[in-house]
Amino acid sequence: VMLENYCTVLGVEVQTMVEMVETGILPACAKDLAKYASAPSLKGDREAVYAGIKKETDKLKELLGKKPHDLAPEAAYLCDTVKPQMAAVRGLVDKAEGLLERGLYPYPTYEEIIYS
């Protein structure tokens, strides 16, 4: 029962992360990059960070599609393979949060959550 719950919860977390990145974060990143079209020297490492988010999110989706169907191996795979990939995506999204203009970030920031 606990393994089944772990797999279900982690599956929901992965799907939610992918959806939030693809429908909120990446569009905001694209809008941000567009602002630097006339002054590319000012964009810094934005392009690399934003492209990294897309790449690592695609890898996360790919890994999720390869998960085993038996419960114990699935739980181990999610823990050992999928969770580290989620952390990679999260790290890049955290970097993007610091780069994006306040009005563009589609979700409440840590600061907004803490001080609201």
PyMOL commands that set and color helices and strands:
alter all, ss='L'
color gray80, all
select helices_A, chain A and resi 2-34+40-42+46-65+71-99+110-114
alter helices_A, ss='H'
color red, helices_A
deselect
rebuild
show_as cartoon
